[in-house]
Amino acid sequence: MEQTDIAEIHSPPGSDTQTSAVATVDIRSLTIADCAGVADRIRSELASNGKIVLTLAQCEEIDTAGAQLLAIIRCDEGIASRISIEGLSDVVSDLLALLGLSSLMTAH
């Protein structure tokens, strides 16, 4: 699977990718097989843009590794202040509820 299938990074409409202060990362799959690639994309975008928005509305797959990555993003103050998480799909919401982590997504 190519990384573009995992997380597509784009800037808000009308903005230049090189100068945008905020990038959007659309996550479509967040499983153990995807997490390293997604983490690399997040690091790259943070280095380039300073802040990013993770959109999980189209995420069709997530496992406990993906849930751990989301928990780390939310619990690490240095990271949490630079990353917003929006648009949870039902699949993501259901797993986070099952794991007792729903409050992490609403706490920020």
Z-matrix of the N, CA and C atoms (Angstrom, degrees):
N
C 1 1.444
C 2 1.530 1 108.95
N 3 1.301 2 117.05 1 131.02
C 4 1.457 3 121.48 2 177.53
C 5 1.514 4 110.39 3 -76.93
N 6 1.330 5 116.48 4 151.85
C 7 1.455 6 120.00 5 -179.20
C 8 1.514 7 112.89 6 -59.92
N 9 1.326 8 118.40 7 -31.16
C 10 1.460 9 119.35 8 -179.37
C 11 1.520 10 111.03 9 -64.84
N 12 1.342 11 118.16 10 -23.07
C 13 1.455 12 120.72 11 174.91
C 14 1.525 13 111.11 12 -75.05
N 15 1.313 14 116.48 13 -25.74
C 16 1.458 15 121.82 14 -177.12
C 17 1.526 16 110.83 15 -82.52
N 18 1.289 17 116.14 16 -52.54
C 19 1.465 18 120.69 17 -176.43
C 20 1.517 19 108.69 18 -145.35
N 21 1.297 20 116.10 19 117.79
C 22 1.455 21 120.54 20 177.69
C 23 1.517 22 108.31 21 -98.48
N 24 1.319 23 116.11 22 122.91
C 25 1.453 24 120.41 23 -177.96
C 26 1.512 25 108.71 24 -102.48
N 27 1.320 26 116.18 25 130.71
C 28 1.451 27 120.22 26 176.10
C 29 1.517 28 109.58 27 -148.42
N 30 1.302 29 115.19 28 158.84
C 31 1.453 30 120.88 29 177.28
C 32 1.516 31 109.16 30 -92.30
N 33 1.331 32 117.38 31 158.56
C 34 1.454 33 119.46 32 176.96
C 35 1.522 34 110.53 33 -56.61
N 36 1.349 35 117.71 34 151.29
C 37 1.461 36 121.00 35 -179.49
C 38 1.532 37 111.55 36 -52.59
N 39 1.326 38 115.04 37 137.48
C 40 1.453 39 120.16 38 176.75
C 41 1.509 40 115.23 39 83.32
N 42 1.323 41 118.51 40 3.26
C 43 1.459 42 119.70 41 -179.09
C 44 1.520 43 109.76 42 -111.00
N 45 1.310 44 116.08 43 155.26
C 46 1.453 45 122.91 44 178.37
C 47 1.525 46 107.94 45 -88.21
N 48 1.342 47 117.90 46 127.90
C 49 1.459 48 122.12 47 -177.47
C 50 1.525 49 112.19 48 -56.02
N 51 1.316 50 117.26 49 -38.47
C 52 1.457 51 120.80 50 -176.85
C 53 1.532 52 112.49 51 -70.29
N 54 1.331 53 118.88 52 -28.20
C 55 1.455 54 120.60 53 -174.44
C 56 1.525 55 113.16 54 -111.24
N 57 1.299 56 117.84 55 -2.21
C 58 1.456 57 121.27 56 -177.36
C 59 1.526 58 110.85 57 -65.50
N 60 1.326 59 116.29 58 135.71
C 61 1.455 60 120.92 59 178.66
C 62 1.523 61 111.21 60 -81.99
N 63 1.329 62 117.09 61 -21.86
C 64 1.463 63 121.65 62 -178.45
C 65 1.523 64 108.70 63 -133.63
N 66 1.323 65 116.47 64 128.42
C 67 1.464 66 121.94 65 175.32
C 68 1.518 67 108.06 66 -110.04
N 69 1.317 68 116.27 67 153.08
C 70 1.456 69 122.24 68 176.19
C 71 1.515 70 108.89 69 -108.66
N 72 1.332 71 116.03 70 132.66
C 73 1.460 72 122.02 71 177.53
C 74 1.520 73 107.41 72 -117.23
N 75 1.334 74 116.39 73 113.04
C 76 1.455 75 121.62 74 177.84
C 77 1.524 76 108.45 75 -88.84
N 78 1.306 77 116.51 76 116.88
C 79 1.466 78 122.04 77 -178.85
C 80 1.522 79 108.03 78 -97.70
N 81 1.327 80 116.58 79 123.87
C 82 1.463 81 121.14 80 -179.77
C 83 1.522 82 112.20 81 -106.17
N 84 1.337 83 116.21 82 -22.36
C 85 1.455 84 121.58 83 178.89
C 86 1.519 85 107.91 84 -149.64
N 87 1.323 86 115.90 85 133.98
C 88 1.460 87 120.24 86 -177.59
C 89 1.534 88 108.62 87 -137.17
N 90 1.321 89 114.04 88 67.64
C 91 1.465 90 121.06 89 178.54
C 92 1.521 91 109.09 90 -108.74
N 93 1.301 92 116.81 91 176.41
C 94 1.460 93 120.89 92 -179.98
C 95 1.533 94 111.12 93 -56.59
N 96 1.323 95 116.44 94 -33.49
C 97 1.467 96 120.39 95 178.88
C 98 1.523 97 112.43 96 -70.90
N 99 1.329 98 117.27 97 -21.94
C 100 1.461 99 122.22 98 -175.56
C 101 1.520 100 114.22 99 -99.44
N 102 1.321 101 117.50 100 -24.45
C 103 1.470 102 121.15 101 -168.27
C 104 1.525 103 114.31 102 -59.18
N 105 1.315 104 118.42 103 -41.22
C 106 1.470 105 119.77 104 179.85
C 107 1.519 106 110.83 105 -62.69
N 108 1.318 107 117.36 106 -43.84
C 109 1.463 108 121.17 107 178.28
C 110 1.520 109 112.21 108 -65.25
N 111 1.313 110 116.54 109 -42.15
C 112 1.464 111 120.43 110 178.60
C 113 1.523 112 110.12 111 -64.74
N 114 1.328 113 116.90 112 -43.61
C 115 1.473 114 120.26 113 178.54
C 116 1.525 115 111.09 114 -61.25
N 117 1.327 116 117.45 115 -39.99
C 118 1.464 117 120.76 116 176.92
C 119 1.526 118 111.15 117 -62.56
N 120 1.320 119 117.02 118 -42.75
C 121 1.471 120 121.00 119 179.22
C 122 1.518 121 110.62 120 -64.73
N 123 1.327 122 116.67 121 -39.75
C 124 1.471 123 120.60 122 178.26
C 125 1.522 124 109.84 123 -63.10
N 126 1.335 125 117.34 124 -47.50
C 127 1.466 126 120.72 125 178.42
C 128 1.524 127 111.53 126 -57.68
N 129 1.308 128 116.24 127 -44.80
C 130 1.457 129 121.38 128 -179.22
C 131 1.528 130 111.46 129 -62.17
N 132 1.318 131 116.27 130 -45.76
C 133 1.471 132 119.91 131 -179.89
C 134 1.518 133 111.93 132 -67.93
N 135 1.323 134 117.60 133 -37.09
C 136 1.464 135 119.77 134 177.03
C 137 1.524 136 110.69 135 -63.86
N 138 1.324 137 116.76 136 -38.53
C 139 1.464 138 120.39 137 178.74
C 140 1.528 139 111.17 138 -66.43
N 141 1.326 140 116.80 139 -35.60
C 142 1.460 141 121.18 140 -177.34
C 143 1.519 142 113.69 141 -85.13
N 144 1.322 143 116.91 142 -37.90
C 145 1.454 144 121.12 143 -169.80
C 146 1.519 145 115.39 144 -114.72
N 147 1.306 146 117.68 145 -18.23
C 148 1.455 147 119.31 146 -179.61
C 149 1.515 148 114.15 147 86.47
N 150 1.326 149 117.23 148 -42.84
C 151 1.464 150 121.55 149 179.02
C 152 1.516 151 109.11 150 -138.02
N 153 1.339 152 114.77 151 148.61
C 154 1.459 153 119.41 152 176.68
C 155 1.521 154 110.66 153 -139.74
N 156 1.313 155 114.67 154 160.34
C 157 1.452 156 123.05 155 174.09
C 158 1.522 157 106.96 156 -116.82
N 159 1.326 158 117.31 157 121.84
C 160 1.464 159 122.13 158 173.90
C 161 1.517 160 107.33 159 -92.28
N 162 1.306 161 116.67 160 123.80
C 163 1.458 162 121.55 161 178.11
C 164 1.518 163 108.57 162 -109.46
N 165 1.319 164 115.80 163 121.43
C 166 1.464 165 121.58 164 -176.63
C 167 1.522 166 112.73 165 -111.58
N 168 1.327 167 117.32 166 15.83
C 169 1.468 168 121.43 167 -177.74
C 170 1.523 169 112.58 168 -64.08
N 171 1.318 170 117.67 169 -30.26
C 172 1.466 171 121.97 170 -178.89
C 173 1.524 172 113.14 171 -101.11
N 174 1.327 173 116.83 172 8.42
C 175 1.465 174 120.73 173 -178.33
C 176 1.525 175 109.60 174 -70.87
N 177 1.336 176 115.72 175 119.23
C 178 1.460 177 121.40 176 -177.91
C 179 1.519 178 113.39 177 -103.18
N 180 1.338 179 116.47 178 -13.99
C 181 1.465 180 120.73 179 -179.40
C 182 1.513 181 109.64 180 -139.05
N 183 1.324 182 115.29 181 134.22
C 184 1.466 183 121.26 182 173.19
C 185 1.521 184 107.25 183 -152.35
N 186 1.313 185 116.14 184 143.97
C 187 1.456 186 120.76 185 174.60
C 188 1.523 187 108.30 186 -129.51
N 189 1.324 188 116.82 187 -170.14
C 190 1.461 189 118.70 188 -175.84
C 191 1.526 190 112.65 189 -65.87
N 192 1.325 191 118.13 190 -27.62
C 193 1.468 192 120.05 191 175.69
C 194 1.529 193 109.88 192 -64.92
N 195 1.315 194 116.62 193 -41.93
C 196 1.464 195 120.61 194 176.71
C 197 1.514 196 111.71 195 -65.01
N 198 1.329 197 116.66 196 -40.15
C 199 1.464 198 120.74 197 177.40
C 200 1.523 199 110.54 198 -63.11
N 201 1.335 200 116.95 199 -38.89
C 202 1.467 201 120.68 200 177.25
C 203 1.522 202 111.15 201 -63.71
N 204 1.321 203 117.20 202 -41.62
C 205 1.457 204 120.12 203 178.31
C 206 1.527 205 110.59 204 -61.34
N 207 1.328 206 117.22 205 -43.81
C 208 1.467 207 120.42 206 177.67
C 209 1.530 208 111.08 207 -63.22
N 210 1.329 209 116.59 208 -39.92
C 211 1.470 210 120.29 209 178.98
C 212 1.526 211 111.09 210 -63.95
N 213 1.324 212 116.87 211 -41.52
C 214 1.465 213 120.26 212 178.21
C 215 1.525 214 110.31 213 -62.22
N 216 1.314 215 116.11 214 -43.91
C 217 1.468 216 120.49 215 179.50
C 218 1.522 217 110.51 216 -59.37
N 219 1.323 218 116.83 217 -41.80
C 220 1.467 219 120.65 218 -177.43
C 221 1.527 220 113.24 219 -77.00
N 222 1.314 221 118.20 220 -32.73
C 223 1.469 222 121.12 221 -173.32
C 224 1.526 223 114.38 222 -89.74
N 225 1.308 224 118.31 223 -22.25
C 226 1.461 225 121.44 224 178.71
C 227 1.527 226 108.51 225 -85.78
N 228 1.330 227 116.62 226 110.64
C 229 1.465 228 120.87 227 -174.75
C 230 1.524 229 113.17 228 -57.91
N 231 1.323 230 117.20 229 -37.30
C 232 1.455 231 120.52 230 179.53
C 233 1.522 232 112.88 231 -65.42
N 234 1.317 233 115.99 232 -32.87
C 235 1.458 234 120.93 233 179.00
C 236 1.526 235 110.58 234 -86.71
N 237 1.325 236 116.86 235 -44.33
C 238 1.464 237 121.61 236 -175.43
C 239 1.522 238 112.86 237 -57.89
N 240 1.313 239 117.08 238 -31.93
C 241 1.463 240 119.80 239 -179.16
C 242 1.528 241 112.11 240 -74.69
N 243 1.329 242 117.13 241 -12.37
C 244 1.462 243 121.11 242 -177.22
C 245 1.524 244 113.38 243 -111.22
N 246 1.342 245 116.89 244 -8.74
C 247 1.467 246 120.67 245 -177.33
C 248 1.522 247 110.12 246 -127.29
N 249 1.323 248 116.32 247 124.99
C 250 1.464 249 121.95 248 172.62
C 251 1.522 250 107.63 249 -101.61
N 252 1.319 251 116.50 250 143.43
C 253 1.463 252 121.74 251 176.70
C 254 1.518 253 107.28 252 -116.36
N 255 1.341 254 115.60 253 124.91
C 256 1.464 255 120.61 254 -175.98
C 257 1.521 256 111.17 255 -132.62
N 258 1.313 257 115.26 256 161.16
C 259 1.454 258 122.87 257 169.51
C 260 1.511 259 115.65 258 58.10
N 261 1.315 260 118.37 259 61.72
C 262 1.464 261 120.78 260 179.18
C 263 1.524 262 110.81 261 -70.67
N 264 1.326 263 116.63 262 129.80
C 265 1.460 264 120.49 263 173.79
C 266 1.527 265 108.58 264 -72.08
N 267 1.318 266 116.04 265 166.37
C 268 1.465 267 120.19 266 177.09
C 269 1.520 268 111.13 267 -60.85
N 270 1.329 269 116.97 268 -37.90
C 271 1.467 270 121.22 269 179.96
C 272 1.535 271 110.04 270 -60.71
N 273 1.324 272 116.87 271 -45.30
C 274 1.469 273 121.12 272 179.75
C 275 1.526 274 110.05 273 -67.09
N 276 1.315 275 116.60 274 -48.03
C 277 1.471 276 120.40 275 -179.80
C 278 1.518 277 111.84 276 -58.63
N 279 1.328 278 116.84 277 -42.74
C 280 1.466 279 121.03 278 -178.97
C 281 1.528 280 111.71 279 -63.77
N 282 1.343 281 117.22 280 -44.50
C 283 1.466 282 118.97 281 -179.98
C 284 1.524 283 110.66 282 -66.51
N 285 1.331 284 117.66 283 -43.33
C 286 1.465 285 119.67 284 179.77
C 287 1.522 286 110.85 285 -62.04
N 288 1.328 287 117.59 286 -38.14
C 289 1.469 288 121.08 287 176.94
C 290 1.532 289 110.49 288 -64.82
N 291 1.327 290 116.30 289 -43.73
C 292 1.461 291 121.30 290 179.57
C 293 1.527 292 111.33 291 -60.32
N 294 1.325 293 116.32 292 -36.19
C 295 1.464 294 121.75 293 -179.13
C 296 1.531 295 112.94 294 -87.58
N 297 1.317 296 117.37 295 -2.86
C 298 1.452 297 121.16 296 -179.12
C 299 1.519 298 113.06 297 74.94
N 300 1.331 299 117.49 298 26.90
C 301 1.464 300 121.79 299 -175.92
C 302 1.540 301 112.64 300 -110.84
N 303 1.309 302 118.29 301 7.84
C 304 1.465 303 120.41 302 -178.31
C 305 1.523 304 112.51 303 -56.72
N 306 1.305 305 116.29 304 -36.33
C 307 1.468 306 119.53 305 -177.77
C 308 1.520 307 112.83 306 -64.48
N 309 1.321 308 118.17 307 -25.41
C 310 1.461 309 121.31 308 176.76
C 311 1.525 310 111.93 309 -62.12
N 312 1.303 311 116.82 310 -34.69
C 313 1.463 312 120.64 311 -177.05
C 314 1.523 313 112.06 312 -81.01
N 315 1.312 314 118.00 313 -19.37
C 316 1.464 315 120.65 314 -179.60
C 317 1.527 316 111.83 315 -103.74
N 318 1.321 317 117.51 316 -7.96
C 319 1.457 318 121.28 317 -175.43
C 320 1.516 319 112.83 318 -75.33
N 321 1.327 320 119.34 319 -17.94
C 322 1.462 321 121.64 320 -175.83
C 323 1.498 322 111.58 321 -114.82
